[in-house]
Amino acid sequence: MKKTTIFFIIVLGVELTAWPQTNIAKENQPSVVCVETECENGTGLGSGFFVEEDIVATNWHVVSGAKEIKVNTSDGIISLGKLLIASPQHDLALVKLDKTIGSGRAVRLRYSEAQELETIYVCGHPEALAFSWSSGTVANSKRILDPGTPNAPNCTLIQLNAAISQGSSGGPMFDQEGKVLGIITGQWQEGQNLNFAIPVSLLKELMNKSSDMEKTKKEIWLSKEWNDWRKTMNSASKWDEKYMAAASVLYVHGPIPMMFVDFGSEALRANEIDLAEKSFSQAVLFEPQNPRAWLGKGLVDLKKNEKPAAKEAFSKAISFGKQDEEVTLVACQGLERAGEKELALSTLRKAVESNPEWTKVRAAISRVKSDKKTEP
């Protein structure tokens, strides 16, 4: 009797609160965005939606490798965004915007499971046809694809038959109440209307992780993947083994600037310049104010004899690492090697004025002054 009552209430609630289709579009289209990316190999386009005033949810494959992320609302307002956190194994990512844009508001999320044949609505940008709507039903609420299916998320998916196409990725799938039930991720190419969405419960997990990044970082450092990677970095002789171990961390936990910095530093010490450059560039991309990422990039630029780029990178490392004596010291040494002794000396002096206890920096000042006197 108790189970029957609960079921009746759920069904009755859906019937009483179901919105007209036009209301679902009218109320939710301002929350949907177009996500444009610029990558090394070209440009990309996908969909997304507001989960907070300045945070957009989308697919990992939409923003993976992006040098620039641009978000457009339906009223034509554009903002740049940065990757906040991602779950590559679930094909999910959160992008933080530079500012709140447009008339967008956070969507309402539905945490109860999808039901077969319930009506759903999808909004996205199929084939670059911006803000297109389609409707259909849930074909299977718990679709598990064969392990190893290329490009498929590693999770149970919602199968749907609403029309989607390239450009729909990352868009919301709404229920009859106008709540987001899933995130569009892809389609089975051999067939008709065999489309898939990621359950919103996995998006909620990612949002919870983003709300406490310090706790999330500690969890990552204690994870099996992180420990396996550190062991491999210390023991493996082949760089492809180290790379695969790093890829395992990224697949489970998403891009981690600290991992890229550590990997880049190891690669630089081994004179693997291309790998080091890629690693530090990724660290800078995901955490633009990370002083050690800029420091590593500057050292790579020096190795490549690109002194103007090295000067810029070292200057940013110093700017973002004002409270880190080691960063300041190494960056100033880099400036010297780039032919900027005067800048290095003035920077060291300013650092000592702010941090009188920095003995290593004091010693560096004496050395640089001595070197200048012995110059021909």
Buried (B, 14 or more C-beta within 10 A) or exposed (E): EEEEEEEEEEEEEBEEEBBEBEEBBEBBBBBBBBBBBEEEEEEBBBBBBBBBEBBBBBBBBBBBBBEEBBBBBBEEBEBEBBBBBBBBBBBBBBBBBEEBBBEBBBBBBBEEBBBEEBBBBBBBBBEEEBBBBBBBBBBBBEBEBEEEEEEBBBBBBBBBBBBBBBBBBBBBBBBBBBBBBBBBBBBBEEEEBBBBBBBBBBBEEBBEBBEEEEEBBEEBBEBEBBEEBBEBBEEBEEBEEBBEBBEBBBBBBBBBBBBBBBBBBBBBEEEBBEBBBBBBBBBBBBBEEBBBBBBBBBBBBBBEEBBEBBBBBBBBBBEBBEEBBBBBBBBBBBBBBBEBBEBBBEBBEBBBEEBEEBEEBBEBBEEBEEEEEEEE
